[in-house]
Each structure stands twice: as structure tokens, then as C-alpha cells.
Amino acid sequence: MLRKWKIVILITALLFISASPYAYELSRQASAFEEGGLTRDLNQLLNNGPILSGALAGVSIRNAETGELLYDHIGGIRLRPASNMKLLTSAASLQVLGEEYRFTTEVLTDGLHKKGNLHGNLYLKGKGDPTLLKSDFDKMAAGLKQKGIKTIHGSLIADDSWYDDIRLSKDLPWSDESYYYGGQVSALTASPNEDYDAGTVIVEVNPGKSAGELPAVTLTPETGYVKIINEAATVPADGKKDITIERDHGTNTIRITGTIPEKASRSREWIAVWEPAGYALDLFSQSLKEHEIRVTGKLELGKAPEKSSLLLAHQSIALKDLLIPFMKLSNNSHAEVLVKEMGKKVKNEGSWEKGLEVVSEQLASWGVNKDTLILRDGSGISHVSLIPPNELSQLLYGVQSEKWYPSFERSLPLAGAQDRLIGGTLRNRMKNSAAEGKIKAKTGSISTVSSLSGYAETKSGEKLIFSIVLNNLKDDSKAKIIEDKIAILLAEQP
């Protein structure tokens, strides 16, 4: 008799669950993807038209509450993710390092301080901070002055030994290495402004006062670490604007060529320096001079002795705040620094190899099949990294239960939001559509690849997870049309 009652109770419970509003909503949401509905519209979009002709279009859509796969178009095929790789890097860094994690930069000495004189070398030791500005070096110099230091009877030495000495990820194209998105990764580096493009300087070219004059060139920050060769020309107002700003390989010589018309708008480029530790050292040296602290020795690269004394330390912003420029603006250098920092923390080796091992090890807890992935860097600039869209959507489902998830979600670009640190790389997309303000997603773009993965809010306020990864494109800029149409379709769902 007791067994019969248990069966009756179980059947009653099942009937109640199936009749609940929650179960009804799941059923309604799934039915929207049946043939003849949204599935048909998505299939037509992906299988017709010249943009995707000859390309691979991986699309994965899940229910955000259950993780149920609602739509799958070659979602199990490994594809190049471009900057959607940053979804893995940011999630792993939040899990391994924590939301409040801060990078430290140390000023040390192997000498003694007496009556304003520091007898020994001064070391600037970097521990990965990609956010150091000239103003931060000023604060460090001010801190030394407050300690009464006026003269350093020794050398000023930059120490970037916290990470390994491999500056560029293995698949970075040589043609990209002088630009901000291909900047060298070093434990000691500096940024020109609060976008924090570590290891770069901003080169700005304005026309001369009249045709025939050299254009005016300015650097931000001002530094003697790079050499400017200005071979450009100011031309009449009706002339062509065609300015090229590039760094010569293996040097810090930046060459400016081409023409800029009178009264034309500026040309500006973020140029990655060769060996960022020397760049940071130059800025710190400037700050010391500006605070009337004299260095009698040389400026050089080296390593602080283990028994060096700590004079002061500077801390970066918290990781949860760094995620904003990292993810909103798709900052490659942040991704690679985070990978190396995870390797350093967990495996005591700041390298891509160990850092990517840490990233891979985190994925299983979110239901991602790490065995199907090929991971080569943290930013997605590699054309060798491969991730199936179904695994990206699974990651986006799995991380929702983490306590740091609000910081992760907040870091994603928001469609149509004009503030660049809110809208990010989606600020000019999907405006005046049902998707404006309803799509939070990470963009991705490298040659022949475009991607968009994140969360969609439907008209009823329900949440969907999606991943769109398009490969083998002839025109990756036009592929964004397809991505936006899919996102808008999801936002338009009742």
C-alpha cells in the first residue's frame, strides 16, 4: 500500500511540474525553434546569400535556464573563435585569480639609504600590470622622494623576470607585431592612456602650416625610447590623405610616410614598442628626474637580487574593473597577460604553455569538453585555436552559477549603447532594432573569421544564450550583417 501511495505522489508531482508556468515557458521557448518557426528563419539566413557562400557558419543557441540546446548549425565543429577566445580567458581568470585580484609593481634596492643617498641599485620590478601609466611612475617617484631619497648612487634597472622571455604568442603574424593588437607581452610594461593598450605609444600626425612643410608629430606619452623618422609631406588641401605609421622590425624606430593635406584631420596610430620593459624604465627615469631624484649609474635591464629590500609597491585596479577595457574594447594584451599570470600563480611559470593549461583545467567545471578544443593563446588572434560553438554556448551557460558572474556579464559589450565603455565593440551595431540594449555579447574578428557569442533578452524578458562563429569568409566585415540579423531575431522572440 505504501508503495502505491509513493507512485501516486510521484505522478501528481510530475503533473504539477509539467503544468507549472516555468515548464510551460520552457516548452513554449523550445517550440519557437521547431521547423516552420525560428529554426526555419535561421536556416534560411545561414543557407542563402553570397556572404556565407563557401564559408562555415557555426551557430549554437541554448536555453539560459536549463542549458538545453535549442538550435545547432554545425555547432559541434571546431572553428577559429577569434576574440571569442577571450570568453574562456576572462572566465578562467575570474575563477583562478578572483574579482579583486590586483597586479603589483615593486621598487626595490640592493643598497642602503643614508642621509638622502641610496648607495646601490634601484630596481623597477614588474609583475604583469598592463595598466601602468606615466602618472603611476610619477607616484612611485613621489613616494621615493617622501622617503628622503635624493640621489641614487647606482644604476636604474628594469626587472621583467616575473614571466618568461617569450614576448609574442606563437601564431601572431609578423605583419601585426608593430600594432597595438600585436604588442609584446612583458611583466613590466606601460600604457599610453586608460584604454590600457600595454606596450604601446600613440603617434599623432597633424598637417604642417602649409604645403611643403613636414607634418607635426606628437607622442603620447613623451618618451625617448622610440625614434621618429618623419618622411611624410603636407600637401595642398585638395590633395590625398595617405599616412602610414609603422615601426621597423626589431627596433624602436617609427617611420612616418605618405601625405596629409593642409587643415586635414589628424592621423593617429597606436604603435607597439620593441621590448616594453625598457619603455617602462624610460618613463620611470623621467619621473625620477621630474622629482629631482638623480641617478648616477646607467639605465639597463636586469634582475633584482633575491635579498633586495622593498622600498614601495604600486597596485593596479582590481580584475573586475580591468575586465571592462579588456572585454568591452577587446584588448589582446590583457588576455595574454592574464594567461601568463594564471600560469605563474598556479604552476609557478608565467608562460603561455602553463597559463593555457590552467585555462583548460577550469573548463570542465562549466561542462565544457576541453578535449575537443585547441587553445594557442588567450586573445584569439591565433588562426590555429579551434573551439566548437556548442562549447562556447556551454561555457556561457555554466558560468552563470559562479559568484563572480555579474562582473563577467557586465564586461560584455552591450548592443547600441553609445558609451564606449558600455557598448564597447557593439556600440555602433544593432541600433534602432529590437536588439538594442538587449544583446550582451563578445565580438571577434580576424582575417576570414567573425564571431559573436553572448546573451539575448527576448521581448518577454526571457534569456537566451547564443554563439555564432563564422569561418572561411571572403569579407569578414559583411559577416557582421549575418550576426546582427541572428541576434535581432532572438531579441524579437515573444
KAKAQUI-V636767 format. One record per residue. N is the residue number from 0. RES is the residue in one letter. SS is DSSP state (hx for helix, st for strand, lp for the rest). PHI is phi as a letter, one per 40 degrees, with the letter a starting at -180 (NA if undefined). PSI is psi in whole degrees, -180 to 180 (NA if undefined). Layout:
n: (N;N)
res: (RES;RES)
ss: (SS;SS)
phi: (PHI;PHI)
psi: (PSI;PSI)
This chain:
n: (0;1;2;3;4;5;6;7;8;9;10;11;12;13;14;15;16;17;18;19;20;21;22;23;24;25;26;27;28;29;30;31;32;33;34;35;36;37;38;39;40;41;42;43;44;45;46;47;48;49;50;51;52;53;54;55;56;57;58;59;60;61;62;63;64;65;66;67;68;69;70;71;72;73;74;75;76;77;78;79;80;81;82;83;84;85;86;87;88;89;90;91;92;93;94;95;96;97;98;99;100;101;102;103;104;105;106;107;108;109;110;111;112;113;114;115;116;117;118;119;120;121;122;123;124;125;126;127;128;129;130;131;132;133;134;135;136;137;138;139;140;141;142;143;144;145;146;147;148;149;150;151;152;153;154;155;156;157;158;159;160;161;162;163;164;165;166;167;168;169;170;171;172;173;174;175;176;177;178;179;180;181;182;183;184;185;186;187;188;189;190;191;192;193;194;195;196;197;198;199;200;201;202;203;204;205;206;207;208;209;210;211;212;213;214;215;216;217;218;219;220;221;222;223;224;225;226;227;228;229;230;231;232;233;234;235;236;237;238;239;240;241;242;243;244;245;246;247;248;249;250;251;252;253;254;255;256;257;258;259;260;261;262;263;264;265;266;267;268;269;270;271;272;273;274;275;276;277;278;279;280;281;282;283;284;285;286;287;288;289;290;291;292;293;294;295;296;297;298;299;300;301;302;303;304;305;306;307;308;309;310;311;312;313;314;315;316;317;318;319;320;321;322;323;324;325;326;327;328;329;330;331;332;333;334;335;336;337;338;339;340;341;342;343;344;345;346;347;348;349;350;351;352;353;354;355;356;357;358;359;360;361;362;363;364;365;366;367;368;369;370;371;372;373;374;375;376;377;378;379;380;381;382;383;384;385;386;387;388;389;390;391;392;393;394;395;396;397;398;399;400;401;402;403;404;405;406;407;408;409;410;411;412;413;414;415;416;417;418;419;420;421;422;423;424;425;426;427;428;429;430;431;432;433;434;435;436;437;438;439;440;441;442;443;444;445;446;447;448;449;450;451;452;453;454;455;456;457;458;459;460;461;462;463;464;465;466;467;468;469;470;471;472;473;474;475;476;477;478;479;480;481;482;483;484;485;486;487;488;489;490;491;492;493)
res: (M;L;R;K;W;K;I;V;I;L;I;T;A;L;L;F;I;S;A;S;P;Y;A;Y;E;L;S;R;Q;A;S;A;F;E;E;G;G;L;T;R;D;L;N;Q;L;L;N;N;G;P;I;L;S;G;A;L;A;G;V;S;I;R;N;A;E;T;G;E;L;L;Y;D;H;I;G;G;I;R;L;R;P;A;S;N;M;K;L;L;T;S;A;A;S;L;Q;V;L;G;E;E;Y;R;F;T;T;E;V;L;T;D;G;L;H;K;K;G;N;L;H;G;N;L;Y;L;K;G;K;G;D;P;T;L;L;K;S;D;F;D;K;M;A;A;G;L;K;Q;K;G;I;K;T;I;H;G;S;L;I;A;D;D;S;W;Y;D;D;I;R;L;S;K;D;L;P;W;S;D;E;S;Y;Y;Y;G;G;Q;V;S;A;L;T;A;S;P;N;E;D;Y;D;A;G;T;V;I;V;E;V;N;P;G;K;S;A;G;E;L;P;A;V;T;L;T;P;E;T;G;Y;V;K;I;I;N;E;A;A;T;V;P;A;D;G;K;K;D;I;T;I;E;R;D;H;G;T;N;T;I;R;I;T;G;T;I;P;E;K;A;S;R;S;R;E;W;I;A;V;W;E;P;A;G;Y;A;L;D;L;F;S;Q;S;L;K;E;H;E;I;R;V;T;G;K;L;E;L;G;K;A;P;E;K;S;S;L;L;L;A;H;Q;S;I;A;L;K;D;L;L;I;P;F;M;K;L;S;N;N;S;H;A;E;V;L;V;K;E;M;G;K;K;V;K;N;E;G;S;W;E;K;G;L;E;V;V;S;E;Q;L;A;S;W;G;V;N;K;D;T;L;I;L;R;D;G;S;G;I;S;H;V;S;L;I;P;P;N;E;L;S;Q;L;L;Y;G;V;Q;S;E;K;W;Y;P;S;F;E;R;S;L;P;L;A;G;A;Q;D;R;L;I;G;G;T;L;R;N;R;M;K;N;S;A;A;E;G;K;I;K;A;K;T;G;S;I;S;T;V;S;S;L;S;G;Y;A;E;T;K;S;G;E;K;L;I;F;S;I;V;L;N;N;L;K;D;D;S;K;A;K;I;I;E;D;K;I;A;I;L;L;A;E;Q;P)
ss: (lp;hx;hx;hx;hx;hx;hx;hx;hx;hx;hx;hx;hx;hx;hx;hx;hx;hx;hx;lp;hx;hx;hx;hx;hx;hx;hx;hx;hx;hx;hx;lp;lp;lp;lp;lp;lp;hx;hx;hx;hx;hx;hx;hx;hx;hx;hx;lp;lp;lp;lp;lp;lp;lp;lp;st;st;st;st;st;st;st;st;lp;lp;lp;lp;lp;st;st;st;st;st;lp;lp;lp;lp;st;st;lp;lp;hx;hx;hx;hx;hx;hx;hx;hx;hx;hx;hx;hx;hx;hx;hx;lp;lp;lp;lp;lp;lp;lp;st;st;st;st;st;st;lp;lp;st;st;st;lp;lp;st;st;st;lp;lp;st;st;st;st;st;lp;lp;lp;lp;lp;lp;lp;hx;hx;hx;hx;hx;hx;hx;hx;hx;hx;hx;hx;hx;lp;lp;lp;lp;st;st;st;lp;lp;st;st;st;st;lp;lp;lp;lp;lp;lp;lp;lp;lp;lp;lp;lp;lp;lp;hx;hx;hx;lp;lp;st;hx;hx;hx;lp;lp;lp;lp;lp;lp;lp;lp;lp;lp;lp;lp;lp;lp;lp;lp;lp;st;st;st;st;st;st;st;lp;lp;lp;lp;lp;lp;lp;lp;lp;st;st;st;st;st;lp;lp;lp;lp;lp;lp;st;st;st;st;lp;lp;st;st;st;lp;lp;lp;lp;lp;lp;st;st;st;st;st;st;lp;lp;lp;lp;lp;st;st;st;st;st;st;st;st;st;lp;lp;lp;lp;lp;st;st;st;st;st;st;lp;lp;lp;hx;hx;hx;hx;hx;hx;hx;hx;hx;hx;hx;hx;hx;hx;hx;lp;lp;lp;st;st;lp;lp;lp;st;st;st;lp;lp;lp;lp;lp;lp;lp;st;st;st;st;st;st;st;lp;lp;lp;hx;hx;hx;hx;hx;hx;hx;hx;hx;hx;lp;lp;lp;hx;hx;hx;hx;hx;hx;hx;hx;hx;hx;hx;hx;hx;hx;hx;hx;lp;lp;lp;lp;hx;hx;hx;hx;hx;hx;hx;hx;hx;hx;hx;hx;hx;hx;hx;lp;lp;lp;hx;hx;hx;lp;st;lp;lp;lp;lp;lp;lp;lp;lp;lp;lp;lp;st;st;st;hx;hx;hx;hx;hx;hx;hx;hx;hx;hx;hx;hx;hx;lp;lp;lp;hx;hx;hx;hx;hx;hx;lp;lp;st;st;lp;lp;lp;lp;lp;lp;lp;lp;lp;hx;hx;hx;lp;lp;lp;lp;lp;lp;lp;lp;lp;lp;lp;lp;st;st;st;st;st;st;st;st;lp;lp;st;st;st;st;st;st;st;st;st;lp;lp;lp;lp;lp;st;st;st;st;st;st;st;st;st;lp;lp;lp;lp;hx;hx;hx;hx;hx;hx;hx;hx;hx;hx;hx;hx;hx;hx;hx;hx;lp;lp;lp)
phi: (NA;c;c;c;c;c;c;c;c;c;c;c;c;c;c;c;c;c;c;c;d;c;c;c;c;c;c;c;c;c;c;c;c;c;d;g;b;c;d;c;c;c;c;c;c;c;b;b;h;c;c;b;c;g;b;b;b;c;b;b;b;b;c;c;c;b;g;d;c;c;a;a;b;f;c;c;c;c;b;c;c;f;c;c;d;c;c;c;c;c;c;c;c;c;c;c;c;g;d;c;c;b;c;b;b;b;b;b;a;b;b;b;b;a;f;g;b;b;c;i;c;b;b;b;b;c;b;h;d;c;b;c;b;d;c;c;c;c;c;c;c;c;c;c;c;c;c;g;c;b;b;b;c;i;c;b;b;c;b;b;c;c;b;c;b;c;c;b;c;c;b;c;c;d;c;c;c;c;b;d;c;b;c;c;c;a;c;b;a;a;b;c;a;c;c;f;c;c;g;b;b;c;b;b;b;b;c;c;c;a;d;g;c;c;c;c;b;b;b;b;c;c;a;c;c;b;b;c;b;c;b;c;b;c;b;d;d;c;c;c;c;a;b;b;b;a;b;c;d;g;b;b;c;b;b;b;b;h;b;a;c;d;g;c;c;c;b;a;a;c;b;c;c;c;g;c;c;c;c;c;c;c;c;c;c;d;c;c;c;c;b;f;b;c;b;c;c;c;b;a;c;a;b;c;d;d;c;c;c;c;c;a;b;b;b;c;c;c;d;c;c;c;d;c;c;d;c;c;b;f;c;c;c;c;c;c;c;c;c;c;c;c;c;c;c;c;b;f;a;c;b;c;d;c;c;c;c;c;d;c;c;c;c;c;c;b;g;c;c;c;c;c;c;b;b;b;a;c;b;g;c;c;c;b;d;b;a;c;d;c;c;c;c;c;d;c;c;c;c;c;c;c;c;c;d;d;c;c;c;c;c;c;d;b;d;g;c;c;c;c;c;b;c;f;c;b;c;b;b;g;c;f;b;c;c;c;g;b;b;b;a;c;c;a;a;b;d;g;b;a;a;a;b;i;b;b;b;c;d;c;g;c;b;b;b;a;a;b;b;b;b;g;c;c;b;c;c;c;c;c;c;c;d;c;c;c;c;c;d;c;c;c;c;c)
psi: (-43;-38;-40;-41;-38;-40;-43;-44;-42;-44;-42;-43;-42;-40;-38;-44;-43;-25;-6;155;-35;-49;-39;-42;-41;-42;-43;-42;-42;-38;-25;-22;0;159;137;-10;-129;-35;-44;-45;-41;-43;-42;-39;-39;-25;0;150;155;-22;-41;9;121;2;172;126;103;124;131;128;131;157;126;-23;-40;-19;1;133;113;-29;138;111;102;40;-16;0;133;128;158;124;-13;-140;1;-15;-29;-21;-42;-44;-45;-42;-46;-39;-38;-38;-43;-45;-37;153;-34;7;138;140;147;140;130;146;119;168;153;11;-167;145;124;122;49;-5;129;110;94;-178;153;129;133;105;117;143;40;-7;115;4;8;126;167;-37;-30;-38;-33;-43;-39;-43;-41;-37;-39;-39;-39;-26;-2;9;125;-33;135;109;72;-168;159;116;131;128;110;31;-1;-37;176;180;18;116;-27;139;154;-23;10;124;140;-30;-13;-10;-15;-3;161;-35;-7;25;152;144;123;151;-18;117;-179;158;151;-25;-172;11;-20;49;87;141;23;158;152;123;122;131;122;151;151;175;-27;162;140;-20;155;141;156;134;131;152;140;120;164;128;142;4;-25;154;129;126;110;103;14;172;143;131;168;160;-28;8;-180;137;114;78;133;131;113;153;136;136;136;9;176;33;119;123;129;123;166;-161;150;125;155;138;14;161;161;159;138;141;141;117;129;135;163;123;85;-26;-39;-33;-48;-40;-40;-43;-40;-39;-43;-46;-40;-44;-43;-23;16;39;120;138;121;-22;-157;166;123;168;144;-160;133;135;151;-32;19;150;137;122;-42;163;143;136;146;177;161;153;-39;-29;-34;-30;-25;-60;-32;-55;-41;-41;2;61;111;-40;-36;-42;-46;-36;-43;-39;-48;-36;-38;-40;-41;-44;-44;-39;9;33;115;76;163;-42;-53;-37;-41;-29;-42;-45;-49;-40;-24;-21;-33;-33;-17;12;11;135;94;-21;-15;-2;154;114;124;-17;-180;-13;-25;9;-16;141;6;-28;140;130;128;141;-33;-31;-33;-45;-33;-41;-47;-30;-48;-36;-12;-22;-5;147;-25;3;-41;-38;-38;-50;-40;-26;-13;140;145;122;127;-4;121;-31;123;-22;11;-56;-32;-135;-1;7;-26;18;145;23;148;34;175;-18;-13;124;2;-7;119;113;154;128;168;140;120;171;126;5;139;144;157;118;136;-140;141;136;125;176;-33;0;3;162;132;151;137;154;125;118;115;126;161;40;144;-32;95;-20;-38;-23;-25;-25;-44;-47;-45;-39;-40;-46;-41;-41;-41;-41;-26;-9;139;NA)
